[in-house]
Amino acid sequence: MTEGPFTKAQLAQLTDAIRDAIRVAVREELADAGLRIDGPDHQDDARRDFMFIRSMRKAVNGAAAKVGWSIIVALIAAVFWLVNSGLDVWRGVGK
């Protein structure tokens, strides 16, 4: 009735024990890092903290994209102005 060295019941017990050990280890490590998730209130606070961090990341990425596009537009405008000024000098309009 066994499928190898363990029965199905023993495998289920091992799986549950491993799962519980991992949960305890993760919670201990998060607590050591300053993140308490041992109660529902702490879990909600942690969830809100991560949502705040995500919104800050999106805001910073959006601002960086706008600054990047502004620099690209400024460079294109500078090249256009330089070409236009060169053409004006070549045509003699600037005299």
Secondary structure, 3 states (H helix, E strand, C coil): CCCCCCCHHHHHHHHHHHHHHHHHHHHHHHHHCCCCCCCHHHHHHHHHHHHHHHHHHHHHHHHHHHHHHHHHHHHHHHHHHHHHHHHHHHHCCCC
